[in-house]
Amino acid sequence: MLDQIDLSVALDKAEYRAQISQLQSRLYALQQAILEARVPVIVVFEGWAGTAKARTIGVIVRRLDPRGLRVYSITPPRTSEMQYPWLYRFWQKVPSYGRMAIFDRSWYREMLAKRTASDADLQRWRMRCENAVAFERHLANDGTVILKLWLHISESEQAHRFKSILKDPLTAHQVTSEDRRQHRHYHAYTDAVEDMIARTSTSYAPWHIIPATNKYYARVAVMQAVIAGIEARLGRKATPVADEIRDAGLDDASAAFRRQRRSLPNGMSSPLPEPPVVPSAIPFEPMRTEVAHILRRVDLTLTLDEKSYSKQLKQLQAQLYRLGLQLYQQQRPAVLVFEGWDAAGKGGTIQRLTAEIDPRSYVVHTIAAPEGEDKIHHYLYRFWRRLPPRGQLGIFDRSWYGRVLVERIEGFARPDEWPRAYAEINEFERQLIDFGTIVCKFWLHISPEEQLRRFEARKTVPYKAWKLTDEDWRNREKWPLYEEAVDEMLLRTSTPAAPWTVVEAEDKRFARIKVLRTVVQRFEAELGKVEL
């Protein structure tokens, strides 16, 4: 593949200067357009050491408004970053709606390092390729424009550039030990790069191979690729505003752009196309009626007497304390997900679960409607950033499953968004499990009659009355719709490594003991049995 690239293509300086100014103006106009359309953009720069990626990025951003973009220089992961799944640090850096993120190296840097290591695990490396494709698909599904650039030069050209850089004491430090190793094993790296590109180039996040022997040609080609990708998403051509912005400040430039936009008959205020439909890993099909009604088969008559409850609770809490120590010693993260009907007892169950655990070893996240940064990113962003590090426990009172429950029923997710969330959630949890995370998921189930009784009781208890909201009463009216959504969620997202446990919660004592016993069993299966 790479050996078919024509590396002799070139552009003279005069022609470069004639083109680059107009391209920069067009990109500036597109930056304003993506802000108005709330379209995030990711530009990934990968390539051979010595291809002057930083200088090319400098040309791209020279006329852009710095308030609307962020450039990340990706280095090998630090110790703190290795406490999380490998894509965790990149989820922290995804741009918010209407912003642009440029990566000088990216998640592919770590992938290539793993692929070319002497002890490379090819099966695990292929899994990382799948993770990268899923990561990009999730973002593309949400409307993100993803452009991936590989700057390509020959082995002899790289040697020539290294020699030139090393001659100057002021630039010699730029050639790192990693760069030297890459040059020594140029052909092995070439094989790895070709394999990586073949596995991760998709219709929604394609690779663009840029001949970079001639710096002028490379810069123009990069600009053209970025502009074409954004224009394709917006469904319109950028109109250069070079004459007005060449000597203007950023605020003046914005005003100039707005003036020009108002003069366009089909300007930025015209409707934009919907985000591209990206194929999910698992195509969505309507649920088969013969496997529905999971909740209706739950036996809600199960109870537990006070004496048995007290005895079992004490023993299970003691086991959880010991298992919490094992979790820390073995450096395994754990995630507990609690979903269920309003007033089903999630809060009380979590209290009993954490009562005897070291409070430094866990965090409880109460998930409500997204706000602030969470609201202007992909819906999984706020959960990635709340994952527990190695050795700790993350407890979610409501979770990412809101996408296929409340967001589905209340219309907060579009009809094309929530169906694909089943595959996205399964991929998300698979990545957690591949990292070694223990995942337990609980649905606390009660009847509509029991819920009403608990709602009425809350009215008379001052310290519980705050929990009862108008939204809780409205949700009761949609019980059949929520029941159908829960059935489908249980069907589509219960996997062998992350199964759902439906908890009969009509009796709170029975529910609490079942949850604690399930957690103990799962932890012992993963960490080993503990003696009291």
N, C-alpha and C positions, 0 to 999 in steps of 0.2 A: 504493500500500500504506500508507505512513505517513500520507497525508492522510485515511485512513479511521479512524484512531485517535481515539477520543473523549478529548480532552485536558481536558474539563471535569469529569471525575470527581473527587470529593474526599471527604475523611474529616475529621470535626472532631476537635479535640484530645482530647476526653474519650473518644471511641470508639477513637481511636488508642491511648491509654494502656491502655484495657481489653483491647485485642487484642495489643499488642506484647509484653507481659510473658509471656503464655502462648506466643506464637510463639517467643520466645527460649528458653523452657524446653523446648519441643518440639525445637528445633534442638540444644540441649545434649544431650538424650537421644539424638538421632540421631548426634551426634558420638561418643558412647560406642559406639553400635551399629556405626558404620563402622570404628572401631578394632578391635572384637572380630571383625568380619567381614572385616577387611583389605581394605576397599573404599576406593580413593582417590576424592577428589572435587575437581573443578575448577569454580570459579565465575568467569565472565568478566564484567566490567563494562565495557561500552562505552556510548556515548551522546553527546549534545551537550555541548559545554563549557557549564558553568554549571548542570549538573543535580545538583551536590553528591554526586558518586559517593563521595568519601571519607567524607562524613558518613553516608551510607547504609551503607557498609561498617562504619563504627564501630558502628552500631546492630546489625548482624548479629553481630559478633564480641564484643560487650560481655560476654556470659555464657559464651562458649566457653572451653575450656581452651587457653591460648596454646601449650601444648606440643604440641598436635595440629594446629596450623594455621600457615600462613605467608601473609602479604599481600605481594604484589609490586606496586610502582608502576613501570609500564613507560614508559620514556622512549625517544626515538629512539636507534638503536644507536650505541654508542661505536666509535671507530676499531678497537679490539681485537676487538670483536664482528663487525665487517665483514670479518674475515679468514676467516670460516667461512660455510657456507650459512645463509640468513636464519633458519631455524627452530632452528638450533643453540642459541641462547641460551634458547629456550623449553623445549627438551628438558632443559636443565640444571635447570629449575625445576619439572618435573612432580612431583607429590607421590608419596611412597612409599606402600606399601599401608597403608591405615587412616588416612591423613592427608588434610588439606584444604588446598588452595591457592586463594587468592582473588587475582585479577588486576585491579588498577585500571588499565585499558587492557591490551591484550594484543597478540598477533600481528596482530590486525585494525587496530590503530593504524597500523602500517607499511603495511598493505595499502591503507587509505584514503588515506594520504599519497601513495602511488604512483599511485592511481587518479585523484586530483584534481590532480596536478601538471600544469604546462603542457605538459610533454613526455611525457605518459603513454603508455606502451606497452601497449595494451589486450590484445594477445596474451600478453605476459609477465604482465600482471595476472591474466588468466584462469588462467594456469598456477599463479600463487600461490594462487588460490582452490582449485584442485585439490590443491595441496600441503597447504593448511590442512585440507581435508576428509580427506585421507589421514592426516595427523597425528592428527586427532581420531578417525578410525576405528581406527587402531592402538591408541590408548589405550582406546577404548570396547571393543574386542575383548578387551582385558586386564582388563576389569571396571570401568574408570573411569567415574564419573558426571560428565558434562560439561553444565553449565548456562550458557547464554549470554544475557546481559541487555542490551537496548538501552533506555536511559533517554531518553524522547522528550519534547521540548517544541517549541513553535512558534517561528518566527523572532521574533515580537514579544515573546514571553516571554523569549527569550534576550537580546534587546536590553535589556529591563527589568532583568534580573539583572546584566548587565554594568554597566549604569549604577549600580546599587546597590553593586556590588563596587568599582567605580572611585572612588566617592565617598570611601571610607575608605582613608586612606594605609596602614593596616595590612593591608588585603586587596587593594589595587590590583595587587600583583605577581602575583596569582593569574590574571589575564587575560593570557595570553601572546600573542605574535605569531601563533602557530599558531591560537589561539582567535579572534583578530580576523579572520584570513584565513577561517576556517571560517564566521564570521558574514557576512562580505562575500559569500561564495559559498554561502550557505545552500542555495539551490535546486540548485546543482551537486552539493553534498555529499549532498543528499537523494537525487538520482538514483544517486549512487555507493553510498550505504547500501542503497538498495532492491535494487540489482544484487547487492551483496555478500551480503545476507541471502538473496536468492533462490538464489544459487549455493552457499551454505554452511550453510543450515539443513537438517538431516538428522534422521532418526528417532532417532538415537543422540546427537546434539548439536544440539538444536533452539534456535532463537532465541525469546526471550520479549520482546515489545515492551511496555515499562512506561510508561504515561502518568505523567509526572513533574512536571506543573504544580503539583500539590498534594503537598508533601513527605511528609505523613502517609500519604496514599494510596500513594505510590510505595514507601515503606519497608515497609508491610504487604504490598503486592503482591510485592515482591522476596522477602520472607521466605516468603510462601506458595509462590512458585515454587520456591525452593530446597528447602523442606521436602517439597513434592510430588515433586520429582525424586528426592530421596534415598529417600523412602518407597517410591516405585515400584521402585527398584532392590532395596531390602531386602525388599520384599514384605510390609511390615507398617506399621502406624501407630505414630508416636512417642507415648509416654505422657509428658505433661508432669510435671515434678517441681518445679514452681515453688514450692510451699509449703516444700519442704525445702531448696532451693538459694538462695532469695532472699537470705538473709543469711549463707550459708555460704561458706567459702573453697573453693578448688579441690579440695583433698584431701578436705575434708568433703563437698563436693558429689559427688565420685566415690563416696565411701562411701555417701552417701544413694541415689545411683543404683543401686548394686549391691544395696542392701537392697530397693529397690523392685522391681528386676528379679527377685530371688529369689521375690518374692511373686506374680509373674505366671505363670499356667499356661502361657502361650505366649510366654515372654520371649525375651531375646536368645540364650539357649542353644539355641533351636530351629533346625533346619536352615534355611539361607538358600538362595534360588534361585541357580542358576548364572548367570554373567554373560550378558547378552543376546547372542544371535547376531547379529552385525553383518555385512551382506553385504560380501564382499571385492570389490576392483576386478575380479578375475578369478575367477569361480566355480571351485571345485576339482572336478575330475573324475578318476577313476582313470586312471592312465597306460595308454596303448594298448600292448599287448604287442608289436606289430609294430615299434615304434620303440625298444624296450628293448635291453638288453644292449650298451650303448655301450662299456663297459669291456672286454668280451670281444673286441671288434674291434681293440683297441689292440695294435700290434706291439711286443712287449717284447724282441725280438731285436736292436734297434738299439743300436749301441755306437760308441765313439769312442776312437781310440788316444791314448796319452799325449802324443805329440808334437803332434798336431793340437789336442788339448785345451789344452795350455800356450800354444800360439800364439794360438788364438782367445780364450782367457780373457783374456790380456793386452790384446788389442785391444778386446774388449768392455768391459772394466773402464775402459779409457781413454775410450771413448765415453760410458760412464755418468757418468764424472767431469764431462765437458763438458756432458752433458745435465742433470746436477744443477745446474750453474751457470745453464743456460737456464731451468730450472724456477724458480729463485729470481728471475732477472731478469724473467721474464714473469709472476711472481706467480701461478703455477698450482699448486694442490695436487695430490698424487698419492697413490693408495692401491693397495697391492699386497696381494693376499689369497693365502695359501698354505694349502691343504688337501691331505690325502692320507693314505694308510695310515700306521699307526705304523711307524717305521723306514724311511720312504720317502725320507728325506734332506732334509727341509724346512730343518732347522737349518743343515746344511752349505751348502745352496744360498743361503740368506740371507747367510751369512758371505761367500761369494764375490761376492754381489751388492753388498754394502756395503763391501767391502774398500778401495776407492779413493775412495769418496764422502766428502765432508766430514762428519765425525761430528756436526756441529752441525745438519745439514740433514735428519736423519731420526730416527725413533723406531721401535723394534721392540716390538710388543705381543705378548707370549706369553699366549694366552687359555686359561684353565682354567675350572673350575667357578666360577660367580659367588660372590662373598663380600661382606659388608658392605653398602654402599649399592647395589651392583650387584644384589644378591640380592633387594632389596625394591622394585625398579622393573621396568617393562617391559623385556623382554629386549634391545631395541635401545638402551636408555638408555646402557648402558656403552660402546657403540660410537660413539654420537653424541658422547659426552664425550671420546673418544679420537681424534677426527678431526684430521688435520693442518691447520694454518693455511695460508694462501696462501704459495706458495714452498717448501713443505716436503713431505717424503715420509713417509707412514705405512705401516708394514709390519706385517701381521697374521699371526702364526704361529698358525693357527686363527682362526675369525672368527664372524660372525653365522650362518654356515651350520651351526653346531652345532645350531641349532634343528631343522633337517630331517635331521640325521645322528644324533649321539649322543643328543640329547634325544628324538628320535623313537624310536630303537631301544631305548633304556634306559627309556623311559616317564617321563622327566622333563618332557615336554610332553604335555598331554592330547590325546586323539584329535581334539578340535575345535580344538586350537591349532596343531599343526605344519602341517596342510594349508594354512591361510590364510597361513602364513609365506612361501610362495613369492611371493604378490602383495605382501606387506609388504616383503620384501627387494627386489623389483624396483622398488617405489616409492621405497624408501630410496636405492637406487643411482641411480635416475633423478634424484633431487634433487641428489645429489652431482655428477652429470654436468652437469646444468643450471647448476650453480654454476661449472663449468669444471674439475672434478676429473678427472684421468686415472685410470681404474680398470682394473687388470689382475688377473685371477683364474687361479690355477693349481691343478690337481689332479695330484699326483705319484702315479703308478700303478706298482705292483709286483705280482708274483704272490704267492700264499700261500707258495709254496716259498722264494722269495727272502726274504720277510719272516721265515720261520722260521730261515733261515740267518743273517740279521743279528741276530735275537734271541739265537741261540746264541753268536755272536761277541761280543756285548755282555757276556755273562757273564764273559768272560776279560779284558776291558779295563777297568781300574779307573776311568778317567775317563769311561767310557760306561755303566758298570753301573747308575748311578743312574737312567738313563733307562728302564730296564726295570722295569715294575711288574706286580703281579698283574692289574691292569685290562687291560694289554696282552695278556696271555695269554687272559683271558676274552673279549676282543674278537675274537680269532681264531676262537673257537667260533661267532661270529655273522657270519662273513664273508659268507655269501650274503645275509643281511638288510641288511648295510651296502652290499654291492654293488648291491642293488636300490635302496636309498635314494640312493646316489651317482648312479646312472643317472637317476633321477627328478629329482634336483637339477640335473644338467647339462642335462637336457631343458627344465626349466621356468624356469631362471634365466640361461641364456646368451642375452644380448641383443646386438644390433648394436653398441651403445655400450659394453657391459660383457660381452664374450664370455669363456667359459671356454677355457682352453688345457689340454688333457690332455697331461701330460708323461710320456713313456716313461722311467721311472726305474729300470729293472732295472740299467742301467749308470749309475753316479753321474756320470761325466764327461759322458756324453751329456745327462743331465737338466740339469745345471748350465748347460751351453752353450745348450741350447734355451731355458731360462728367461731367461738374460741377453740372448740374441738377440731374444726376443720383447719384452722390456722396451725394448730399444734401438729396435726397429722401431716400437712403439707411441708412444714418446716422440718419436721423429723425425717421425712422422706428425702429432703434435699441436704440437710445438715447432719443427720445422724440423731439417734435417740439420746435423750438426756435422762440422767438418774436424779431423783429428788433426795 
